[in-house]
Amino acid sequence: MPDQRPPLLLTRPRAASERFATEFRARFGKDWPVTIAPLIEIAALPAAVPKADAVIFTSENAVAPFVAVSPPAGRRAYCVGGRTGKVAGAAGFEVISGPGDAVRLLPLILAHHRAGSLVHARGRHIAAPLADQLNSAGIETFEAVVYEQRDQPLAARAAVLLHGTGPVLVPLFSPRSAALFAGFAQDSSAELLLAPISAAAAAPCANLPRAALEQAERPEAASVLDALARHLQKRVTG
C-alpha cells in the first residue's frame, strides 16, 4: 500500500532542515516521509568587524562567522529568539533573547541597553533595519555582514512533489525562503499545506494555486509544528 501521509517538504538550509525533520518525526512519527530540498545555502563572508561593546544576532547563522573574527570576550548578545540565543550562549556570550523576530527585538534592545556601542552581525539580506533604527534612537550601532544566503535551484525530488496531485506539508521559515518557494510553486498541481512562521513569510504565498495556509501563532519552530498539526487534524476531521 502506498504511504497515505502527506510528505513534509523542507526548504531551509540543510542543517536547519535536518534539525526540524528530527523534531517533526519525534512528534508525528519516526518514519514520516520527509524531503529536504534547500532553496538557500549559507556561506560565511570575510568581514571587517568594528569594535563594539555588545552584539546583535538576528540569525544563528551569524554567530560562528562573527566569533571567528571577533571573540565574545564576555560581551552581551541580543538575540532574535531562543534558538539563536542558545547558539550565542554556547559560543560564550551573555545572552538576552528576544521574541523570535527582528521587528520585536528592537524594543527589547532599547529597554535593556544602557551604554556603549552595538554591532549587528547579519546576513546580506535583513528583515528589519535595526542599525538605522538604533542609531536614530541615539545608540551607536555598526553593521558587519558576516554571511550570505545563496539561492539554490529546486531539487528534482521537490519538483516531483509539487507537480503531483497529493497534499504536501510545507513549513516556511522566512520571507526570503517563502518568496523563493512561491516562485517555484506557481504552476504546482499538488495541494500545498503551508505553515509559515509569520505573516511576512505568509505574504509571498498568498496567491499560490491549491494552497491552504495555517500560520504559526508565534515565530518559533514549536509553533510551526503546531500549525502543521492543525493541517493534519483538518484532514482527519474534514
Phi, psi and omega in degrees: 000134177292151179292122183271354181284137178294128180294152176264123178253120182247127185245005177291168171307152193304312184299316179293322178295317180296322178295316180292323179300320178297316179295318180297312183292328177297331182268321190249347179143129188292342181250018181299137180292125182230134173242124177256118182220080185300134173262354179224139173242134180270130178229125177293148179239143173293130186221141170273113185261118179290153177291139179204158183278335180211165188235149173244128174240117175258008173202143175297337181295341182276342191294305184298311179294330177291313181297330181298333182243349182212091184301156183302316178051037177074012183284159174279145174234124172271118189244143187300326182199185187296319181296313178296321177298321178296317180294317179294321178297319178295333179280346176116008179273154167276118194255136163239117184263142181266190187275000175117351176220154187294326182298316182276354174287330183304306181297332177294316178297315180299327181283329188255336185279127185256319183200159177094172183266163180236156169229129177268105176276117192215175173272177181293331177250137181229156180270335182213138182279070186299318182299315179299317182293319180289321175298321178296331179274002176093010178254116182297120185224125177259173175231146174224114180274103189253354175204167174222156177258115183261126181295143179239150177289160177289124179293149182301322182293330176286321178300322178300317179296314183294332183257014171274192181245351182273174178283150178225128175278127183225097170285146181231125193252358178199156176301323182292312180292326177296319179295320177296315179299315181301323178298321179281337188262005184301325182251025182288153177251346181289157172279115185265116178260091190271140177228079179287148183282343183202170176297324179295325177284335179284327190304316183295343185256012187300329187248019179289143179291147175051040182250134171245140188237130171234105183279141176298142181282336177225150183280069181208158186299320181299323180286329173295320175299320177298319179296320177295323178297323178295320175302312183294322179296320178298326180289330179284317186269342184278000000 
